[in-house]
Amino acid sequence: MTSRLVRIVAPVAAVSLLVASATAAGAASYDLSKGSATGMSGVSPFAMEIDGNTDRVFHSAGEAGGWLMSVCTVGGACTQTSLPPDFGTDFTQVTLADGSQRAYFVIPEVDGSKEIATAPVTYVNGTPTLGDITRLGFTATANERAWGVPDSVITPDGLVRLYWVAEGKDRQGGEESENFEPTRAQQMCMMKYISRGSLEAMASGTKKVTSKAKKAAKKCGLPASVFGSKSQKGRGSRSDEVIVSATSTDASGTSFTQDAGYRTTGGYVDSDVIQAKNGDWLMLLSTGPGDPPQRLFVATSRDGLKWKVNAKPLTPASFNALDPTAVQLGPNKWRVYYAKSPKKTPFSNHRIVVGELTR
C-alpha cells in the first residue's frame, strides 16, 4: 500500500520517515471504562438502541463465518439471529429525516473485489428486511485489503455522510500520497539531535521511535510523524490506511459525491461518528492491524471533514481493540461496543465487549 513519505537525505544515505496523521488532544478529556464480556464473537459490530434497556448489534460471526444480528440487554446476555447473504458485510444504518431507515453495507464479490451499497431496511417483530439494493460506485479491487468498514451518519443539514477505510492513495483522483521533501536546513537540523544510524533504524522500523526523535522533528519544522514500524511487512501499518468520506446529494441517502481529501491519515481505521453537531463532531476509531496492539482513540471535528485525533488512547496496550460502535446515553455519555483480541493474536479470537465512554 502507498505510504506518505518524509525523505531526509543525509550526507551518506537517504532516510525515509513515515508520516502519521496529525494528532492533537481535544479540549475535553475522555474515559472508556473496562470492557465487559457480551458473549458475542466476531468483528465489525454496529450498535443501535431499541429502547433504554436493549440494543441491536450487527456483527460478523467470527471464525464460524457469516453475519449475525444480536439483541442485547444492558448488562445482560445477547441472543443472536443469522442474517441472509444479501446483508453483505460491515452493516451500518441511519434514520433519515422522513423517519425511514436506510442501511449501508459492503457487497463482496467472488473475485475478491468489493463495493459499498445501500438499501431501505424495515423491521417486523424485530427481524430486519432489506428493500431494493443500490450500488453506490465506491469500489475496491481484491488487492486492496485496507478498504471498507463503512460508517454512516446524518449531518446537521439532514444529508447522509459515509466514512470508510481506504489505502493511502486518492483512488478517485489517481493521485499518490504526497511526498514531503525537507529543506537542507531541516535535514541538518535533524542530524543535530539524532545520529544518522539511529535515524535510519527508526525509519526502517528496526528501532523504536523515541520521544527525542519526535521532539526533534517538531523543532526542525517537520510534520508530527511515526518514523516507521516493525510491522510494515504485516497487513498494513499506521502509515498506510486513511479514512475517506462521501456526502449524499439529497436527504434520501441514495446518491453520493466523494468528499475531497482524507478525513484522517496515519493508519487510523474503523471510524464510527458518535456525534454530528455543528462545531462539535466526535468519532471513535482505532489504529490499524499492521501496528499491533490496536488501540481505540477519540477524534474531534467542527464540520465532520477536518479531524484531529486525541493523542491519548482509550484502551491499554495489553490487548487489541478495534471496530468501535456507540449508542448515545446522554449529552456526554455513550455505551461502546468493540472487538477485542489477545495481544499475540491480532487477527483471530475476537470477542465483542461493551464499556461506557464519558466526556
C-alpha positions, -999 to +999 in steps of 0.1 A: +000+000+000+011+036-006+026+055+023+032+092+027+070+096+029+092+122+045+126+119+029+155+132+049+186+130+028+217+125+050+251+132+035+257+094+032+223+078+030+187+087+024+164+081+053+126+078+048+103+088+076+066+077+075+043+105+084+013+097+106-020+116+109-016+148+129-028+140+164-039+166+189-055+164+223-090+177+223-101+204+248-121+177+267-109+145+282-124+111+275-126+079+296-137+045+285-145+020+312-131-015+312-149-036+286-173-063+299-180-095+280-212-098+260-209-134+248-207-122+212-177-131+190-166-116+157-157-081+144-173-050+128-201-045+153-227-018+146-250-010+175-283+008+176-306+014+206-340-004+206-351+011+239-335+023+271-326-013+281-319-031+248-295-027+219-294-043+185-259-052+174-249-064+139-216-082+137-196-109+120-199-145+133-161-147+138-145-180+129-179-195+122-184-173+092-214-152+081-231-123+098-254-120+128-278-097+145-278-099+183-302-083+207-285-074+239-300-063+272-280-037+291-257-055+314-272-088+303-270-116+277-272-113+239-293-135+217-283-138+181-300-144+147-282-153+115-286-128+086-291-137+049-263-131+024-279-100+009-270-081+041-234-082+029-207-073+054-200-043+077-236-033+081-245+002+093-277+022+092-292+056+098-327+071+103-335+096+076-353+129+081-386+114+070-383+087+097-374+058+073-343+037+079-316+031+054-288+006+056-253+007+041-230-023+037-203-039+016-210-064-011-181-088-015-177-103-050-165-138-059-133-124-074-125-106-041-135-071-052-159-051-030-185-023-033-205-002-009-243-005-014-274+008+003-310-004+008-340+007+028-344-015+059-376-023+078-382-043+110-411-067+115-412-082+150-375-072+153-365-090+122-348-068+095-356-070+058-338-051+031-355-034+002-341-028-033-303-026-032-285+003-049-247+001-055-230+033-048-199+030-071-174+031-043-153+000-050-121-018-042-101-045-060-092-078-045-057-064-039-069-035-017-071-052+016-071-019+036-106-009+025-142-009+038-159-009+072-183+019+062-199+042+088-230+063+082-242+094+099-268+121+094-252+155+091-267+186+108-283+197+075-301+163+070-278+147+045-261+113+049-223+111+051-204+078+047-169+072+061-148+042+052-112+030+052-091+032+021-054+028+012-031+058+014-039+069-021-067+090-036-082+063-058-108+087-072-083+112-085-055+088-090-030+109-070-004+092-049+000+103-013+021+135-010+058+133-006+073+159+018+108+169+009+126+188+038+150+216+031+187+212+036+184+233+068+158+208+081+180+178+072+210+193+091+187+203+120+176+166+125+212+154+124+220+177+154+196+158+176+196+122+162+225+103+148+223+091+113+224+054+124+196+059+149+175+078+124+179+051+098+170+024+123+138+042+133+129+049+097+133+012+088+113+001+118+142-018+135+143+006+164+115+021+184+108+057+177+119+078+207+103+109+222+136+127+215+132+119+178+096+132+177+106+164+196+135+169+171+111+166+142+089+193+157+119+216+164+131+212+129+097+221+114+088+186+101+053+171+104+045+151+135+054+116+125+057+079+131+091+072+117+085+035+109+070+003+122+085-032+127+052-045+114+052-029+080+057-064+064+023-074+081-012-065+070-007-027+067+008-002+091-002+030+109+010+050+079-009+030+052-046+034+059-066+066+055-103+074+062-123+090+033-159+101+031-187+109+007-218+130+013-253+124-002-266+147-028-300+149-010-318+136+021-327+102+005-291+089+010-291+070-023-266+091-044-232+103-031-203+126-041-170+117-026-155+145-004-121+158-014-090+147+005-088+125+036-106+127+069-076+111+087-042+097+077-016+078+096-033+044+096-064+050+117-093+027+107-128+016+118-143+050+122-177+055+140-190+090+142-208+091+175-219+128+174-226+151+145-234+186+158-224+219+142-190+227+158-189+195+179-184+163+160-169+132+177-155+100+162-142+068+176-115+049+157-087+025+161-051+020+149-046-005+121-039-042+124-004-038+109+007-020+141-004-041+170-017-038+196-046-020+181-060+007+203-091+029+204-089+067+201-113+097+200-112+123+172-129+157+172-141+180+144-161+211+138-175+201+104-171+163+101-144+168+074-113+180+091-105+158+121-080+159+149-072+127+168-068+129+206-033+118+214-044+098+245-057+062+236-088+050+253-076+014+256-044-001+271-017-018+251-023-052+268-048-063+241-061-054+206-092-031+205-109-024+172-142-017+154-158+006+179-195+015+177-215+035+202-250+042+214-255+077+230-268+076+265-267+113+273-250+146+263-215+133+272-220+096+277-220+066+253-223+028+255-194+015+233-192-020+218-159-030+203-140-061+192-112-073+214-085-099+208-054-111+227-023-091+220-004-120+205-032-130+181-045-097+165-062-115+136-082-141+154-101-149+187-121-117+186-147-112+212-171-082+214-171-063+247-190-033+260-179-003+280-190+032+288-174+063+273-177+096+292-165+131+283 
